[in-house]
């Protein structure tokens, strides 16, 4: 695994622990999501969730930066965020 991807996953693991949720335990899925987050950062200048559409409207797009504004509600409703990066404990 690339160091940049590993560091990103470690950061999200820390975020999950601090917020009483857990990170998806599929290494393959985590690596794929991390790659897509980094691609979005290079393309758009921010780590937009890979499951969201970047519309080019800063006020709206800000809510899609991972961990996104919508993830807490999705975790409560379905037990996972839309892209399955975070799971409810």
SESEKE-618085 format. One line per 5 residues: number of its first residue (from 0); their letters; for each residue x, y, z of N, C-alpha, C. Coordinates in nm, 2 decimals. Layout:
BEGIN
NUM> a> X/Y/Z/X/Y/Z/X/Y/Z ~ ...
***
This chain:
BEGIN
0> xxxxx> 0.08/-0.12/0.00/0.00/0.00/0.00/0.09/0.12/0.00 ~ 0.05/0.22/-0.08/0.13/0.35/-0.09/0.12/0.42/0.04 ~ 0.24/0.49/0.08/0.24/0.56/0.21/0.13/0.67/0.22 ~ 0.10/0.74/0.11/0.00/0.84/0.12/-0.14/0.78/0.15 ~ -0.17/0.67/0.09/-0.29/0.60/0.11/-0.30/0.55/0.26
5> xxxxx> -0.19/0.49/0.30/-0.19/0.44/0.44/-0.21/0.55/0.54 ~ -0.14/0.66/0.52/-0.16/0.78/0.61/-0.30/0.83/0.61 ~ -0.36/0.83/0.49/-0.50/0.88/0.49/-0.60/0.78/0.56 ~ -0.58/0.66/0.54/-0.66/0.56/0.61/-0.64/0.57/0.76 ~ -0.52/0.58/0.81/-0.49/0.60/0.95/-0.56/0.72/1.01
10> xxxxx> -0.56/0.83/0.93/-0.63/0.95/0.97/-0.78/0.93/0.99 ~ -0.84/0.85/0.90/-0.98/0.83/0.90/-1.01/0.73/1.02 ~ -0.92/0.64/1.05/-0.93/0.55/1.16/-0.94/0.63/1.29 ~ -0.85/0.72/1.30/-0.85/0.81/1.42/-0.98/0.89/1.43 ~ -1.03/0.94/1.32/-1.15/1.01/1.32/-1.27/0.92/1.37
15> xxxxx> -1.27/0.80/1.32/-1.38/0.71/1.35/-1.37/0.68/1.50 ~ -1.25/0.65/1.56/-1.24/0.62/1.70/-1.29/0.74/1.78 ~ -1.25/0.86/1.74/-1.29/0.98/1.82/-1.44/1.01/1.81 ~ -1.51/0.96/1.71/-1.65/0.99/1.69/-1.74/0.87/1.72 ~ -1.69/0.76/1.78/-1.77/0.65/1.82/-1.83/0.57/1.70
20> xxxxx> -1.76/0.57/1.59/-1.80/0.49/1.48/-1.68/0.40/1.44 ~ -1.69/0.32/1.34/-1.58/0.24/1.30/-1.55/0.25/1.15 ~ -1.43/0.22/1.11/-1.39/0.23/0.97/-1.43/0.09/0.91 ~ -1.46/0.09/0.78/-1.49/-0.04/0.72/-1.37/-0.13/0.73 ~ -1.39/-0.25/0.76/-1.27/-0.34/0.78/-1.22/-0.41/0.65
25> xxxxx> -1.28/-0.38/0.54/-1.23/-0.44/0.41/-1.11/-0.35/0.36 ~ -0.99/-0.41/0.37/-0.87/-0.34/0.32/-0.88/-0.30/0.17 ~ -0.94/-0.39/0.09/-0.95/-0.36/-0.05/-1.05/-0.24/-0.07 ~ -1.16/-0.23/0.00/-1.25/-0.12/-0.01/-1.19/0.01/0.04 ~ -1.12/0.00/0.15/-1.05/0.12/0.21/-0.95/0.18/0.11
30> xxxxx> -0.87/0.09/0.05/-0.77/0.14/-0.04/-0.83/0.20/-0.16 ~ -0.94/0.14/-0.21/-1.01/0.20/-0.33/-1.07/0.34/-0.30 ~ -1.13/0.35/-0.18/-1.19/0.48/-0.14/-1.08/0.58/-0.12 ~ -0.97/0.54/-0.06/-0.86/0.64/-0.03/-0.81/0.69/-0.16 ~ -0.79/0.60/-0.26/-0.74/0.64/-0.39/-0.83/0.74/-0.46
35> xxxxx> -0.96/0.71/-0.45/-1.06/0.81/-0.51/-1.06/0.94/-0.44 ~ -1.05/0.94/-0.30/-1.04/1.06/-0.23/-0.92/1.15/-0.27 ~ -0.81/1.08/-0.29/-0.69/1.15/-0.33/-0.70/1.20/-0.47 ~ -0.77/1.13/-0.56/-0.79/1.17/-0.70/-0.88/1.30/-0.70 ~ -0.98/1.30/-0.61/-1.07/1.41/-0.60/-0.99/1.54/-0.55
40> xxxxx> -0.90/1.51/-0.45/-0.82/1.62/-0.40/-0.73/1.68/-0.51 ~ -0.67/1.60/-0.59/-0.59/1.65/-0.70/-0.67/1.72/-0.81 ~ -0.79/1.67/-0.84/-0.88/1.72/-0.94/-0.95/1.85/-0.90 ~ -1.00/1.85/-0.77/-1.09/1.96/-0.72/-1.03/2.04/-0.61 ~ -0.92/1.99/-0.55/-0.85/2.07/-0.45/-0.90/2.04/-0.31
45> xxxxx> -0.99/1.94/-0.30/-1.04/1.89/-0.17/-1.08/1.74/-0.17 ~ -1.08/1.68/-0.06/-1.11/1.53/-0.06/-1.26/1.51/-0.05 ~ -1.32/1.54/-0.17/-1.47/1.52/-0.18/-1.50/1.37/-0.17 ~ -1.60/1.33/-0.10/-1.65/1.19/-0.10/-1.66/1.14/-0.24 ~ -1.61/1.02/-0.26/-1.63/0.96/-0.40/-1.77/0.93/-0.43
50> xxxxx> -1.86/0.93/-0.33/-2.00/0.89/-0.36/-2.08/1.02/-0.39 ~ -2.02/1.13/-0.39/-2.09/1.26/-0.41/-2.05/1.32/-0.54 ~ -2.14/1.41/-0.59/-2.12/1.48/-0.72/-2.07/1.62/-0.68 ~ -1.95/1.66/-0.73/-1.90/1.79/-0.72/-1.97/1.88/-0.82 ~ -2.04/1.98/-0.77/-2.12/2.07/-0.86/-2.06/2.20/-0.90
55> xxxxx> -1.94/2.23/-0.84/-1.88/2.36/-0.87/-1.94/2.47/-0.80 ~ -2.02/2.45/-0.69/-2.08/2.55/-0.61/-2.02/2.53/-0.47 ~ -1.93/2.62/-0.43/-1.85/2.60/-0.30/-1.94/2.58/-0.18 ~ -2.05/2.65/-0.16/-2.13/2.63/-0.05/-2.19/2.49/-0.04 ~ -2.23/2.44/-0.15/-2.29/2.30/-0.16/-2.18/2.20/-0.15
60> xxxxx> -2.07/2.22/-0.23/-1.97/2.12/-0.23/-1.89/2.10/-0.10 ~ -1.88/2.21/-0.02/-1.82/2.20/0.11/-1.88/2.09/0.19 ~ -2.00/2.06/0.18/-2.07/1.96/0.26/-2.03/1.82/0.22 ~ -1.96/1.81/0.10/-1.92/1.68/0.05/-1.78/1.64/0.07 ~ -1.71/1.72/0.15/-1.57/1.69/0.18/-1.57/1.58/0.29
65> xxxxx> -1.50/1.48/0.27/-1.50/1.36/0.36/-1.42/1.39/0.49 ~ -1.48/1.36/0.60/-1.61/1.30/0.63/-1.72/1.40/0.60 ~ -1.81/1.37/0.52/-1.91/1.47/0.47/-2.02/1.50/0.57 ~ -2.08/1.61/0.55/-2.19/1.66/0.63/-2.30/1.56/0.65 ~ -2.32/1.47/0.55/-2.44/1.38/0.54/-2.41/1.25/0.62
70> xxxxx> -2.28/1.22/0.65/-2.25/1.09/0.70/-2.31/1.06/0.83 ~ -2.33/1.15/0.92/-2.39/1.12/1.06/-2.53/1.08/1.04 ~ -2.60/1.15/0.96/-2.75/1.11/0.94/-2.75/0.97/0.87 ~ -2.67/0.95/0.77/-2.67/0.82/0.70/-2.63/0.71/0.80 ~ -2.53/0.73/0.89/-2.50/0.63/0.98/-2.61/0.59/1.07
75> xxxxx> -2.69/0.70/1.11/-2.81/0.67/1.20/-2.92/0.59/1.13 ~ -2.94/0.63/1.00/-3.05/0.57/0.92/-3.01/0.43/0.88 ~ -2.89/0.41/0.82/-2.86/0.28/0.76/-2.75/0.20/0.82 ~ -2.68/0.27/0.91/-2.56/0.20/0.98/-2.43/0.22/0.90 ~ -2.43/0.30/0.80/-2.31/0.32/0.72/-2.33/0.45/0.64
80> xxxxx> -2.22/0.52/0.61/-2.23/0.63/0.52/-2.25/0.58/0.38 ~ -2.28/0.67/0.29/-2.32/0.63/0.15/-2.21/0.55/0.08 ~ -2.08/0.58/0.10/-1.98/0.51/0.03/-1.92/0.39/0.11 ~ -1.98/0.37/0.23/-1.94/0.26/0.32/-1.80/0.27/0.38 ~ -1.75/0.40/0.39/-1.62/0.42/0.45/-1.63/0.40/0.60
85> xxxx> -1.74/0.46/0.66/-1.77/0.46/0.80/-1.89/0.37/0.83 ~ -1.88/0.30/0.94/-1.99/0.21/0.98/-2.03/0.24/1.13 ~ -2.15/0.22/1.16/-2.20/0.24/1.30/-2.14/0.12/1.38 ~ -2.10/0.15/1.50/-2.06/0.04/1.59/-2.17/-0.04/1.64
***
